[in-house]
Amino acid sequence: MNAIEVEELRKEFKVHKSRSGLVGAFRDLWTRRYMTVRAVDGISFTVKQGEMVGYIGENGAGKSTTIKMLTGILTPTSGRIIVNGMNPHKEREKFVRTIGVVFGQRSQLWWDIAVQESFRLLKKVYRVPDEQYARHMSEVIEMLEIGPLLDKPVRKLSLGQRMRCELAAALIHNPPLLFLDEPTIGLDVLVKLNIRQFLKQLNERYGTTILLTTHDMSDIEALCERVIMLDEGKIIYDGSLEQLKEKWGQGKRVAFTFAEGKDASILQELTAGLDVVWKKGEQSNVWVAHVPSGGVPEVVSRVAARYALQDIRIHEVSTEEIVRNIYEEGAVHG
Ligand SMILES: Nc1ncnc2c1ncn2[C@@H]1O[C@H](COP(=O)(O)OP(=O)(O)OP(=O)(O)O)[C@@H](O)[C@H]1O
């Protein structure tokens, strides 16, 4: 069964458009002008049970709006959504017991009471039987290493400690589907690693489906085989991360630090006939060659045979860069 089915999904917001200047402001008092923002523009995709999918896009691409529709917080303008076999907006009460949601910027824990009291309240809300709660939560608490935090009030926790408790809170009813919106934002590397490790274990142990929104591509690389990329409300790529890297990440950057300053024409002449693009580095004696992977040895040997070098560094193109390039070009071609 599919965990998520989305077909031709759209969400439009009507926003007030203000006129400029003082006269404009007065006119706004009498007649308001509106414009329509299409936050999500006819997207379709399915997510199978047990998949971990990265949902990525630049600021304002429409990620949060999609998640809000998938979790039943917002109603779509048009289109069809089925999540865990239900319409999220219509079968609200039954539906929320089948999903977990973590918004990195918002908390579902009560600020002034001990973490375990929040957990107990949520257990009641979700009507989780004692035995199931004890069994499942003891595992979650152990995996997230939050045992020592349970009797502390949330306001006394660091951000990393709080986020681990937020994750545990979202899982009290052991939902088959988890939505994570920027779960590692602002966290230090060790906490990020702990959270990623935990999500992997959760997926392996319970087959939990995870839809993850993040700006941190290393989260995606650590967890998701599949990515859906959004741009201006439309899907511009839906496929494996591997394929994205193969298609877009070919080539390497070789940074040469010369003993003395060089200019572009000399280097172009030296590598004439090879597939190389030279770009100036941060200092006058640093030049970076963009070369297809197989071409690196030839470029290095020509340059090193002719000029004295202080250093050579070879960089793989990172997923972060691949994604940035795709957004700069605006679409994923062929
Ligand atoms: N309640 C709202 N009213 C009006 N416009 C909205 C509303 N919510 C979102 N938008 C607009 O819809 C578009 C998509 O916003 P959304 O928050 O879904 O993007 P996002 O991809 O989650 O961005 P970010 O990474 O910054 O969170 C933006 O242009 C945003 O300004």
The ligand as a MOL file (V3000), in Angstrom:
LIG
                    3D

  0  0  0     0  0            999 V3000
M  V30 BEGIN CTAB
M  V30 COUNTS 31 33 0 0 0
M  V30 BEGIN ATOM
M  V30 1 N -0.6620 31.5740 4.8380 0
M  V30 2 C -0.1170 32.0920 3.7380 0
M  V30 3 N -0.6290 33.1920 3.1590 0
M  V30 4 C -0.1090 33.7020 2.0290 0
M  V30 5 N 0.9460 33.1890 1.3890 0
M  V30 6 C 1.5250 32.1010 1.9070 0
M  V30 7 C 1.0240 31.4870 3.1190 0
M  V30 8 N 1.7950 30.4040 3.3940 0
M  V30 9 C 2.7390 30.3570 2.4170 0
M  V30 10 N 2.5800 31.3580 1.5380 0
M  V30 11 C 3.4000 31.5980 0.3220 0
M  V30 12 O 3.4470 30.3980 -0.4250 0
M  V30 13 C 4.7570 30.1780 -0.9600 0
M  V30 14 C 5.2970 28.8420 -0.4600 0
M  V30 15 O 5.5420 28.9070 0.9460 0
M  V30 16 P 6.0620 27.6900 1.8220 0
M  V30 17 O 6.1260 28.1580 3.2370 0
M  V30 18 O 5.2560 26.4830 1.5290 0
M  V30 19 O 7.5210 27.4800 1.2550 0
M  V30 20 P 8.7130 26.5810 1.8150 0
M  V30 21 O 9.2430 25.8240 0.6340 0
M  V30 22 O 8.2600 25.7880 2.9760 0
M  V30 23 O 9.7630 27.6720 2.2540 0
M  V30 24 P 10.7620 27.7080 3.5150 0
M  V30 25 O 11.9090 26.8290 3.1500 0
M  V30 26 O 11.1410 29.1520 3.5670 0
M  V30 27 O 9.9830 27.2510 4.7100 0
M  V30 28 C 5.5800 31.3990 -0.5490 0
M  V30 29 O 5.5410 32.3110 -1.6140 0
M  V30 30 C 4.8390 31.9190 0.6620 0
M  V30 31 O 5.0490 33.3150 0.7830 0
M  V30 END ATOM
M  V30 BEGIN BOND
M  V30 1 1 1 2
M  V30 2 1 2 3
M  V30 3 2 2 7
M  V30 4 2 3 4
M  V30 5 1 4 5
M  V30 6 2 5 6
M  V30 7 1 6 7
M  V30 8 1 6 10
M  V30 9 1 7 8
M  V30 10 2 8 9
M  V30 11 1 9 10
M  V30 12 1 10 11
M  V30 13 1 11 12
M  V30 14 1 11 30
M  V30 15 1 12 13
M  V30 16 1 13 14
M  V30 17 1 13 28
M  V30 18 1 14 15
M  V30 19 1 15 16
M  V30 20 2 16 17
M  V30 21 1 16 18
M  V30 22 1 16 19
M  V30 23 1 19 20
M  V30 24 2 20 21
M  V30 25 1 20 22
M  V30 26 1 20 23
M  V30 27 1 23 24
M  V30 28 2 24 25
M  V30 29 1 24 26
M  V30 30 1 24 27
M  V30 31 1 28 29
M  V30 32 1 28 30
M  V30 33 1 30 31
M  V30 END BOND
M  V30 END CTAB
M  END
